[in-house]
Amino acid sequence: MNWAAICKDPTLENLPYKIETNRKGQIVMSPASNEHGIYQVSVSSMLFNLKTGGIVISECSILTSDGVKVADVAWLSEQFFKKYRKKTPYQVAPELCIEIISPSNTVNEMLEKTELYLAKGAKEVWVVNAKGEIHFFDNSGKIKKSLLFPNFPKKISY
């Protein structure tokens, strides 16, 4: 199945899982916890309040070399949004992609996704762990804080 067919398939509409694909086009599902949802909304809200332009999006689909991956949260500059607005999935990664580790995820999976997003053009990737700690990455590797959003906290509390 291609991504457009997956998005239109009524049997996949109400699944309690995030759907992605692998490089063979096979559907991969990851169950998310309620805590995952809390972190997703917290990060989105904080980004929305800090942004100086651009769009905050949840469940952002991106075509990577390993299939379609769905960033939990992403930030798109106004230029990116104007250029790619109607595309699904995006063929290029937005400037910022954020993954929140679910109980079913491994650290290695998150590092692989980080590499995939950076390879598709993301300037930064953030990974939020189960304790709410945020790890920031760019093409040079792990960085101490975000360069796109330098005032963003290193930990989410609720």
Disulfide bonds with the S-S distance in Angstrom:
none
